[in-house]
Amino acid sequence: MSLSKLFHDNTAVAAKRERRKEARPGELLDAALDLFVEKGFAATRAEEVAARAGVSKGTLFLYFQSKEELFKAVVRENISGRFTEWRAELETFEGTTSELLAYCMNSWWERVGLTRASGLTKLMMSEAKNFPDIAAFYQQEVIMPGHGLIRSILQRGMDRGEFRPMNLDYAVYVVIAPMIFLILSRHSGGVCLSSEIDLDPQKYIAFQVETILNGISAPAVAAVANRKAA
């Protein structure tokens, strides 16, 4: 074998290893997300995550100092790290606030509710009391920014005269509740649903949007919407 070919082969191997090294954090996060959703936080072991990602436990800890830090990275990768993008998208929305609310709820379902990441919400509801530090992190990184986005949408509607004055502290939960219901239904096998009904999430969201808007729209706006519906 010539020196030039040997050098070329060694360079190719080194480049492949470097690409593999760069891909490892993402592979670990994917494996961790799957296991956290499948088994919960308490039952998931670091060595299981490493094995599913095809690396050693030691390699995992090169990137993430603890299981708690790994979980935080999973949340940031899949949910909290996207709030800046989502807020910018909502701030440039040009339609009515009723349209914005419908867009927001449908987009949330498509981008989070239908994905594996939605299982993180069920996990937190099940295990938050046992892991207060993780619960505080989730509150700060997901709950508060999420509430802030919804409040800004509702405030936009009030400022434009599209929505009637309302207590935003409670109105936020009117929007959130249907989303939580869909998550719990999806990750519990629909155990709380009637066996006679095949719930269509998109139709359910459309109905909830209509119901919410009937309750919060300013009288003049509601009257116009009702005439159009008729």
GIZIDA-V420028 format. One line per field, one symbol per residue. phi: phi as a letter, one per 40 degrees, with the letter a starting at -180 (. if undefined). A space follows every 50 residues. Layout:
BEGIN
phi: ???
END
This chain:
BEGIN
phi: .ccccccccccccccccccccccddcccccccddccccbgccccbdcccc cccgbccccdcccbcacccccccccccbbccbcccccccccbcbcccccc cccccccdcccbdcccccccccdcccbdccbcccccccdccbcccccccc dccccdccccgcbcdaccdccdccccdcccdccccccbggccccccbccc dccccdcccccccccbccdccccccccccc
END
